[in-house]
């Protein structure tokens, strides 16, 4: 401080001593107090010109003493808008016109009133921060007004704490139930949502243990794992069953977080939970509609195929043969045509009951559709001969049972027979499709034999499958000769605006027609060729994304790439994705990997770990063909999916089949509840689109918006029309 500044500071201190006297040492003490204060202290003369500016003010505002001396404080440190607003407020309060400027700081003092107000200070560098400013009048020893003193405190931290408290209060008053315990697990606080959910008031819960809610459904092992997680990571979340005050038991999704004090000792546990009864109900509805026939309550084709896949794996391990029986009711159409569908349905229900009684526990009887049923038999023996004998024994038992009289109309008996085709399997020696085709061929042999008969598939029927071996050989060569081509199919939002596309591989051998994907993809899966093919698709997709990144019209689009279970399970899959992204310098957010439900079931921890590693790179995930597998609510919460894709098999008959419509509604509701995007694939009509929109679906894919097409057509035609809705019929495609 300059000598003049020191004199001014001392002059300020003189005002506090006995009139007419100022001891030098006392002046120095008061000067030191002003200079060492941690608050901004600014003194002005009666016109508002600065005459004192302490070091704290200099540090707080970034100005030096020479920057501000003699200048009006209001014009340096304050926002004009705040001064004008304060002037209007004071004018109304004091019932006189207060001009914007220095007067707003001292107007209340003229009435003997203190003036303390929150302001926004402006630093020399232009940044803003909040302060509380207290202004008082300065008088000399005779009582004459000689200036004003402003003391300001930076309240940035206070404001932040207040904001944190407001946020915490809002969170505590959220719809989720919250329970807080101390380190001794005694409840110290609950919110209103806790009372609403459990029935216990705060007074009833505080002081109790969380075991107050214990249902008894979780065993000691469950709680051991819970505490292991809390002790190791400070966090646990999962599904749990608890009991309300009324005694009713309900499922909840629970998250527990450990809080520690400054000494790192546990101080509290915070539990947040919500009732997931409706989600569980929706999950059960989706499961039942997706896996069980609503008429007979038998497993449907989807569940049968899943069980068949598992049976083949078990057979490979045990070396036991199994058998697949396809059963068709003879002349069932005649019954429907003469007596009506209600009578036909009664007969089908009775057939289902008889089938169930004819097979062993562990075997599966399923309804394929219409009047066709499938039976899966396992563990029939170590040789094909012994397996055939057992399979024929069960088939004959079924044939005789189904030939007995049916009473489907009062006092009237009806007789029906059944034809049965059988195909044996051992491990993975036959694909699922081949096995079904063989059993179907055997069924037609039984019908050709006059019906009410049993036939096995034999080597003479193999001719129809010989082409498969040739296809496999060509498939190996196709990868070497670069015969594959990548197509894309548009994905749109609810306004039909393009948001991305799904990549689809196509195989066009030279001089031949294009090979349908359904013909070679399953074969590629079985032979392991899907791994190098999938890697090629990933690399091609990244290459196209790189080109799109330089195109303003395309750079915001994403590409969805299907990843097979076999490819995903490769030990270096995460590294393969990272290398592809780095090679082409692609924004990972534009790459979406589509995984199927079946992939999630094996080695869950490994799958979660890989997905989290890929998510760490920025890659996003979509759950493909949702509703056709076993994915449950708990699974969906474990995996970092961004969206679900409703399988096209549900969309196809959505307008005519109430079961499919119910499944779709349930899936959309579940996806929305879990904050997952829902993509409907296979949308082909405006009626389907309208129905899906009405029930909350926001993303779509299908022929209505564009058929699969080569990249060049997509980029040439669609990319230039991004600003216009996709009107399906006008789009190119192949």
N, C-alpha and C positions, 0 to 999 in steps of 0.2 A: 504494500500500500504506500502511496506517496505521502509526504509530510502533510500535505493539505488534507488528504484522506484521513490521516491519523488525527489531525486537529478536529475534523468534522466528527470523527468517531468519538473523540473526547467531548466535543460539544454535546453530542447525544447523551453521554454519560452525565454531563453536568446537570441535566434536567432531573436527575434522580437524587441529587444531594441537597443538603440544606441550602436554601436560597442565599446566594452571595458567596458561597464557599465551595471550592473544588480542590480537595487535596490531590496533589499530583499522583501519589501512589494509588489512591482510590480510582482516579481517572484511568490509570493504567490497568487496574483490575477489570473495570467495566469494559475497557477496550479489548482486553484479552478474551473476556466472555463473548463479546460480539464476534470476534474474529474466529473463535473456536467452536461456535454453535454449529450443530449439524443441520439446522434448518436455514433456508434462504431468508436473509434479512435485508430488506431494501428500504432505505429512507428517502423521502422526497421533500422538496420545499412545498409551499402552499399551492404552487401551480402544477405540481406533479413532476417536476424535473428531479432526476435522481441526484442525491447528494451523498449517499452511502450505499455500498454494494459489497456485502461480506464474502469471504472466500467460499462459503457453502453455496451462495447464490451463483458465484462464478463457476463453480464445479457443476452445479445442477443445470445451468443454462448455457454454459459454453462461452460466455462473454467475459472479457477482461474489464477491469475498472475503467480503463481509458475508452473502451467501446461504448460505455453507457452513460458516463458522467455527463450531467447536464441535459440528457435526453428524457423525454416523457416515457414513463414505464409502460403506459397503456399501449403505446404505439410500437413497442418492441416485443413484449413477451406474450401478448394476448391476441386471440382471434377476433377480427372485427365482428363476425357473426355473433359470437358469444357476448361481446360488449353491447351490441345492438339489442340482443334478446334481453339482457339484464336491464338495459335502460327502459325497455317497455314494461318490464315487471315492476321496477321501482317507481315508474311514473304512476302506475295503477295503485301501488301500495302507499305512496306518499302524497298522492293526489296533486301532483305538480309535474310539469314537464322536466324530465331528466334527459339531458343531451348525451348521446353516445360519446364516450371519451373518459377522461380522468374522473369526471363527476360521479360516475357510477360506483366508484370505489369509496367515495367519501360522503355521499349524499345522506346516508343513514346516520353518520357521525354528527352531522349538524343538529340532529334531534336528540343527541345524547345516547343513541342506540349503537350497540356493537355491530360490527360488520364482519361476518365470517361466512365464506361462500366457497363452493367447489368451482374451480376453473380449469381450463386446459391451457398449460404453458407451452410456448413454442421456443425450442432451443435455437441456437445460432445456426445449427445444421438443418433446420427446418422440421425436425421430428417433434412430435407432440407427446405430452404426458400429463396425467391428471394431478392436481394439487388441491389442498385445502388452504385458502388464503385468509389470514386474519389481519384486518387493517385497523389501526388505532391512531389517534391524534397525538402530535408532539407539541408540548408547551414549554416555554422557557420558565425561568425561576419566578417570573412575574405573572405567569399564567397566560401569557400571550401565545396564540397558535403560531408555530413556526414551521410546521410541516406534518408529514404523516409517516407512519412506520408500518411496513407490510411484512408479515412473517408467514412463510409458505412451507408446507410439508408435502413431499412427494408421496402420493397415495397409490402409486401403481400397484404395489404388492397387495395393498388392502383391497383394491378393486378386483384384482385377480382372485384373491381369496374369497371375496364376496361372490364372484361369478362361480367359483368352484363349489361354494356352499349352495348356491342356487341350483346348479346342475345336480349336485348330490341330492338335494331335497327333491328335485323333480324325478330323479332316478328312483329314490326311495318311495316316491308316491306313484310309481309306474304300475302297470297292470300285472307285472310279475310279482309273485310273493317273495319277500325278503326276510330272512331270519339271521340275526347276528348273535354270536355267542362270544364269551370271553375264552381265555386259554383253558379254563376248566370245563368248557362245554356247557356253561350255564347261559341260557338265553337272556340277553340284555336288551334286545330291541327287535320288534317286528313291525311291518307296515300294515296298512289297511288291507292290501291284497292278500296278505297272509291270513288275516281274520276271515276274509270272504271265502278263501279257498279251503281252509282247515276247519273253520267254525270256532276256533279258539280266539278269545279276545286277547289283547296285549297283557292285561292284568293276569289272565289265566296262564299265559305262556312264559312271561318273564320270570326268571328264577328256576324254571324247569330245564330238563335236558331235551335235546332234539329227539331222543327216544320216545318222547311223548307221542310222536307221530308214527312210531314203528308199526309196520303191518305184520311182521313175522314171516314175510314171504322170502326175504333174503337170508341166506345162511351165513355162517361165520366166515367162510371163505370169501364171500362177496365183500364183507366189511374189511377183511384183511387187505384185499386188493385196493379198496378205496383208500385206506389209511396209508398203504405203501405209496400210492400215487401222491397223496397230500404231503407226506413226509419228504418225498424225493423232489417233487416239482412245485409244491405249494398250490396244486390245482387238481381238481377232479371234476369230470362231468359224465353223466350217463343217465340211463333210465332206471327208475326205482319205483317200487310200490309203497305208498304210505296210507295211513289211516286217518280219517277225519274224526272230529269230536263225536259225530253221530255214529261212528263205528264203520261207516262205509269205506271200502278200500278203493283206491284210484291210482292210475299210473301217472307219474310226473317226470319231467325232464329236469334234472337237478345239476346245478353248477356250484361247487364249493371252492372258495379262494381263501388262502391263508394270509393274514395281515401280520406284519412284524413291526416292532417299535424301533427306536433309534439304536438300541443295543442289539438288534437283530433277534430279539426274543419274540416268540409268538404272542401276540396280544389279542387277536380276535380271529374268528372264522366267519366269513360271510357266505351265506347260502342263498342262491336265487333259484326259484323253481316255478314251474307252471304245469297245469293239468293238461295232459296230452290224451285224455280219453277220446276226444273227437278224432284226433289224428290216428290213434290206434284203431278206432272204429272204421275210419276211411281206409286204413291200411288193410284191415281184415276184409273189408268189402272188396277192395281191389284184388286181394289174394283169392277170395272165393270166386269172384266173377271171372278172374283170369285163369284159374286152375281147376275149377270144378264145373261140371255140367249142371245148370240150374234145374233141369227136369229130374234127372236121376240121382243127383248128388255124387255121381262117380267122378273120378279124375277125368279131365278133358284131354284132348290131344296134346296140348302144351305140357301139362304135367306128366303125361305118359312119356313124352319124348325126353324130358329131363330125367325121369327115372330110368328110362332105357339107356341113356348115356352113362348114368352111374352104374347100372347093371353090367354094361360092357366092361367098364373099368374094373369092377369087382370080379368079373369073370376072368379077366386077364390075370389078376392077382391069384385067384383061387384055382385057376385052370378048370373050373366047372363050366359045363355047357348051360346055356339058357335057350329059351324059345319064345318066339313072338307068334301069337295066334290072332288072326283077323277073322271076326265072326260076322256074318251077314244074315239077317232074317229073310227067309224065302217068302216071296210074294207079299211082303209087308205093304207095298203100295196098294194092293187090292183091298186090304183092310181099311186103310186110310180113305180110299175112294168110296167105299160102300158104307162104312160106319162113322166116318168123320175123324178129324184129328184128335179130338178129346179122347176117343176110345183108343186110338193109336198110341197116344201118350201114356194111357194107363197100362197098355201092354208093354211099352218100353220100360216103365218103372218096374214092372214085375220081372222083366228079363234081367234088369240090373240087379235086382234082389237075388235071383237064382244064380247069376254069374258069381256074385260075391260068396255065396254059400258053396260053390263048387271049387274054389281055389284055396290055397293055403294062406295063412297069415304071412305077410312078407311079399306075396305076389300082388300084382296089380290088375284090376279090371277097370277099363276106361271106355268112355263113349267117344267114338271117333266123330260122330255126327249122323243125323238121320237114323237109319236102322242098323248102323255098323258099329261094332264094338271091337276093342282090342284087349287081349290078355297077355301080360308079361309074366313069364315063369322063370324063376332063377334056381340055381343049384340043382340041376337035373342029373348030374353025373359027370364022370371024367372022360367018357367016350361018347361019340355021336350016337352009337347004337343004344346005349343005356338011356341017353337023354331023349332019343326019339321015342323009346318005349314009354317013358314017364310022360312026355308031352302028349302022346296019343291017348294015354290013359285019362289024363285030365280033359282032353278035347272030347273024348267019348262021353265022359261024365257030363260035360256041358251040353253036348248034342242031345243026350237022352233027357236031361233036365228041361231043356228048352222045347222039347217035343211034347211034354206033358200039357194037359188041357189048361187053358187060361179062362178065368171067369172075369171078364172085363165088362160084361153087361149082365144085369140081374137075371138069374135063372137060365143063362145061355153060356155054353162052353165053346171055346174057339181053340183050334189046334194049329200050331205053326211049327215049322222045322227051321233048322239053321244050317248053313254051309260054313265050313271052317278051313282056312288055309294056314299052314304052319311053316315057319322058317327057323332053323336052329342057328345059334351064334356061339362063338367062343372068343372072348376078348374083343379086340378091335380088328378081327379078320374081315369084318364087313362094316361098311359105314352104315349109319342109321338109315339113310335113304335107300341104300341097297337092300338092307334087311326088310324094310317096309315093302319095297317093290317085289322082293322074293315072296313074302307072305301074301301079297296081293295077287301075284301070278298063281300061287298055289290055291288061293280062294277061287279064282276063275276056273281052275282045273276041277275043283269040287263042284262048282255049278254046272260045268260041262258034263260031269259024271251023273247028272240027274238031280242035283241038290240033295240036302239032308245027308251030306257026306263030309269026310275029312280027307285032305290031301296035303302032302309035304312038297316043298320046293325041292327039285332034284337037279342033277347036272345038266339034264337036257334043256332046262330053262336058262342056262347060263349064257346062251347065245346073245340074248338081249343086253347082257352086261359086258360083253367083250369090248365094245367100243370104249369103255372106260379106260382100259389099259392103254389103248392107242392115244387117248386124250392125254393121259399122264405123260407119255413120251413126248408128245408135241408141246406140252406145257413146259417141260425142261428146256426145250429148244427155243421156245418163245422168249424166255428171259435172256438167253444168250444173244438172240438175234434182235432184241429190242423191238418186239412186236406189240408191246403194250402201249396204250394211249390213255392219258388222263382226261376225263370229262368232268364237268361240274354241273350241279343243279342248284338254281337260285334258292335262297331262303329270304323271306320277307317279313316285315312287321305287320301290325294290324292295319296300317294304311297302305299296304301292298308296296311299301318302299323297300328296296333291296338293302339288306344288311350284311349279307355274306353268301357263302355257297358251300355245298358239300362236295368233296372230291370223290369221283367214282371211276374205278379202273375199268378199261375196256380192252379186249383182246381181238385184234384183227389180223389173222394169219395172212400172209401174202397170197393174193389171188383167191381168197376164200371169204365166205360170209363171216360177219362178226360172231364170236362165240359168246353166248349169254353168260353173264357173271355167275348165275346160279349153277352153271355147268362146270366152271373151273375153280371158283373160290373154295367150295368144300374140299375139292381134290387137293388144292394147294395147301389147305389147312392140314389135311391128313399126311401129305408127303413132306411137310416142312418147308416147301417152297414159298409159303406165305411170308416167311421172315425176310428173305431178300426182296421179294415183291413189295412187301410193306415198306422196306427201307427205301426202295426206288420211289414209291409214291410219296413218302415223306420228303425226300430230297426234291422231287419235282414240285411239290406244293410250295416249299420254301423258295424255290427259284421263281415261281410265279408271284409269290408275295413280294419278293425283292423288286420285281418289275412293277408291280402295283404301287409300291411305296413311292415311286417317282411319278405317279400319275395322280393328279389332284382328285380326279373323279373316283379312283379305285382305292386310294390309300387307307380309307377307313373301313374297308370290307375285311371280314375274316374268312379263313378257309377252314372247314372242318374235315379232318382226316380220320378215317376208320382205322382203328388199331386192333388187330386180332389178339386173342388171349396168348397165343403162342409167341407172337412178336413181343408183346408187353413183358412176358416172363423172361425174356433174354436178359442175362445179368448186366449187359452193358447198354440196355435200352435208353436209360436217362442220358448217358454219354452220347449215344447216337443222335438223340434229339438236339442236345447242346451243340454238337459238331455241325449238324445241318443248319441250325439257326446262325451259328457263327460264320459258317462258310458263305452264307448268302446275306449276312448282315440284316436279318429280319427282325421286326418288332415282335417279340414273343406273344404279345397280347392278341395279335392277329392270327395266331395258330390255335385251333381248338381240336383236341383229341377226343374222338368218340369211342367210348368203351362200352362193352355189353355187360349185362347183369351177371352172366355166368363167370366172367373174369374175376368178379369180386369175391367169389365164394372160396377160392383156394388160397391159403397162406395170406390171410387178410392183413397181417401186420406188414408183410413185405409189400403188398399192393399199396397200402396207405403210405408207407415210407417212400415208394417211388413216385406216387402222385404228389406228395408234399415236396419232394425234390424238384419235380417238374414245375409245380406251381411256383416254387421259389425262383425258377427261371423266368416266370411270367406266363407260362403256357396255361390255357384254360381247358376245362373238361366238360363233356356232355355225356350223359348216361343214355346210350342208344337202346331202342326197342324196349322202353320201359313198360312193364306190365306183363312181359312174356317170360320173366325169370323169377328169381326168389328175393330180389332186393326188398329189404324191410326198412322201416323208419329208422331203427338204430343204425343200419348200414348207411343209409343216406346221410345221417348226421356225422358219421365217421369220415366219409370221403369228401374231398373238396370239389364237389361238382358245382358247376354254375347253372346247368340246365338239365332237364329231362326231355327225351324225345319219345312221344307217344307212338307206339308201333302202328304201322299202316294197316295191320290186320284189324285193329279196333276202329280205325277211321272209315274203312271201306263201306261198312254197312251201318254207319252211325245213324242214318236217317230211318232205317228199316228195322234194325235189331236193337231192342231196348236194353239188352244185356251189354252190348258194345257201347251204347250211349252212356249207360250208367258207369261203366269202367272208365270211359274218357272223362266224365264229369268228376269222378273220384280222383283220378290222377291229376287233373288240373287243380282241384281244390287242395290236394296234398302238396303239389309243387308250389302253389301260391302261399300256403301256410308255412312252408319251409324256405320261402324267399328264393325259390329256384325258378328260372325261366322255363317255360313249357313250350316245346316245339312240336307241332302236329305234322307228321310226315304222311305223304300219300294223299294230300288234299287235291281232289280232282274236280269237284263241282262247287258252284257258288252256294248251294244248299249246305254242304259240309262246312264251308268257310264261315257262313253266317251262324251256323249252330255253334261252332267252336268259339267264334267271337262273343256270342251271347253268353257263353259259360266261362269267359275269362282267359281264354288262350290268346297270346299276343304274338306268337311267331309261327311261321308256316312254311311248308315245303311240299311241292307236288306239281303235277302236270298243269294245274290251274294257273300256276305262276311261271312255269317253264319246265320243259323236259331236260334231261341231261344232255349236255352239248359240249363240243370241244372248246378248249380255252379260247381259241382265236375267235369263235363265234360269240362267246360270252363277252369278251373284251370289246369286240367290234360293235356289237349291237346293244347289249344291255348296259355296259358302262357309260355309254353316251346318253342313256335315258334314265340315269339315276334319279333325276329330279321328278320323274313321272312315275305314277303307279304302274306295277306290272299287271297287265290285263290278260295274262294267260294265253288266250287264243291267238294273240298277235305275235307271240314270241316265236323265234326260230327254235329248232331242236331236232334231235334225231331219235 
